[in-house]
Amino acid sequence: MTSKRFKLVAKVSSSNPISIRTVLEELVKKGSVKKAEDANGGFIIEAEMEGSHAKELNRCSYLH
């Protein structure tokens, strides 16, 4: 099957942003974790993933 590149953009919020940021940065090897600028806080994650279908990648337990 042909592999395609997909761009992921996600917003993650938590009641414990310091702890969750550490975990997110460990999981997102090729991408970025930035603090969201809205009033709710949280993080914006941007990463690229490769696979045959977006649905397949949606089931992944980690980002690389």
Secondary structure, DSSP 8 states (H G I E B T S, - for coil): ---EEEEEEEEE--S-HHHHHHHHHHHBSSEEEEE--STT--EEEEEEEEES-HHHHHT-SSB-
